[in-house]
Amino acid sequence: MQKWLMLLLGGVCGTAGRYALAGTVYRWLGTDFPYGTLAVNALGCLVIGALSTLAEQKLWLTPDAQLFWMVGLLGAFTTFSTLIYESWRLMQDGEMLLAGLNLLGSLAVGLLALWVGHLAASLL
């Protein structure tokens, strides 16, 4: 399959997944804090931690599979630009503490999730 098609298909799946997961989280927890974006980024970091480990250490993913999953799907699924925008909006609303918590929380949870994904994949 052509590389651009792998990216396109992955991107469509990632975008739909992000929309579905974030929407579900917002319905559960409300919209006072960007919980949906935090959940999407944490899950994306967990999955990319596992997939990168499977690709590098276990050689389970072909280059085309890596392109689909890691660049296409997860590239569209995770929402760093949304993280920055939502933090900026919180700052514009005078919510500096929430903005800082959103930025630092996303980084900390993302790194932790990536590490857990790496460990889980290493055990396979």
NORGI-V897610 format. One record per residue. RES is the residue in one small letter. SS is DSSP state (H for helix, E for strand, - for the rest). Layout:
BEGIN
[[RES | SS] [RES | SS]]
END
This chain:
BEGIN
[[m | -] [q | -] [k | H] [w | H] [l | H] [m | H] [l | H] [l | H] [l | H] [g | H] [g | H] [v | H] [c | H] [g | H] [t | H] [a | H] [g | H] [r | H] [y | H] [a | H] [l | H] [a | H] [g | H] [t | H] [v | H] [y | H] [r | H] [w | H] [l | H] [g | -] [t | -] [d | -] [f | -] [p | -] [y | H] [g | H] [t | H] [l | H] [a | H] [v | H] [n | H] [a | H] [l | H] [g | H] [c | H] [l | H] [v | H] [i | H] [g | H] [a | H] [l | H] [s | H] [t | H] [l | H] [a | H] [e | H] [q | -] [k | -] [l | -] [w | -] [l | -] [t | -] [p | H] [d | H] [a | H] [q | H] [l | H] [f | H] [w | H] [m | H] [v | H] [g | H] [l | H] [l | H] [g | H] [a | H] [f | H] [t | -] [t | -] [f | H] [s | H] [t | H] [l | H] [i | H] [y | H] [e | H] [s | H] [w | H] [r | H] [l | H] [m | H] [q | H] [d | -] [g | -] [e | -] [m | H] [l | H] [l | H] [a | H] [g | H] [l | H] [n | H] [l | H] [l | H] [g | H] [s | H] [l | H] [a | H] [v | H] [g | H] [l | H] [l | H] [a | H] [l | H] [w | H] [v | H] [g | H] [h | H] [l | H] [a | H] [a | H] [s | H] [l | -] [l | -]]
END
